[in-house]
């Protein structure tokens, strides 16, 4: 699984990255997590509201920071 | 299943409790100050303490309730939907819509750039985009609630109404000036990828949970500013003379409005902290127009946001933006000092 955490570096984005890493570890899914901070790249992915989570090129979440439990759910759904 | 039921029943059960507490705060405060603490009525310290013990829970109760509902309502307004609604809209109608949507669409200055790009990219006119960018931070839900709590609904309505007017007119003027040349050229070259994402589908229970999240996030963040602001208010309540601010920020001091705005622009404060301060200023003789102008300058035009926007806008456009909004706020200030 290829996961991208999109955010320009605000606190919310950092929290999302942290939660995502925790969720990945807890579910035991093998995933590559990449943090995307470059605004051009974020735009080219079609995201208007950061922080956002992209799994396998698909935006699954944008504009908010969900709990670890919720990310786990999203991860299993998009597996 | 249990979780789902709780999400709906808990707020309904809490509502009457909220109502009873909210409407009995004054007697409860008086009982606490006069009977439990046994303090002497009329003494400065007593009245300052009374002010804090009454105002702080009142504002917190209002904040919690309204942020909860705002949090739910906001799940229906995403920037993507707002953008779709604004696509291809003619100016003025577009400006009115953009400013109105600016109030309800969730906005954080850290997403100002992707939002700006997304709007301009999909053909939303520059002026319409600005109406949104002006209204979104300036008409702040926390400020509305606090103004309502501390001054009543009239002042809250004035704030929303004039804020909207400024956002609509300023965006419209920026549109008329045809300033596209001052947008960084790369903005028009960027092609926003199509995410192809199906929008997150939210159940009503999920939306309620997002309402809770909003309360946790916003109230958790602003309570300290509210407490500090009201503390300053309580301190000034008994100790600072009534007409202390009259000479400086009263109606007779015509220069006070532009001066307040100039001071307010670089000042960057949370709306939650500024409203109690504004209430102190007014109580101590500042006129409503001047105090409102000061508040709007502080929360509406923020230096960090300008720095962020510099990535997509050239300096002359940023100055035009600040100038037009500043003049708008000034007119509002004079209007109120003249009418009231």
Interface residues (C-beta under 8 A of the other chain):
Chain A: X7 X8 X10 X12 X13 X39 X40 X42 X43 X44 X45 X46 X47 X48 X49 X50 X58 X59 X60 X61 X63 X64
Chain B: X78 X79 X80 X83 X106 X108 X110 X111 X113 X114 X115 X117 X118 X121 X190 X191 X192 X193 X194 X195 X196 X197 X200 X210 X213 X311
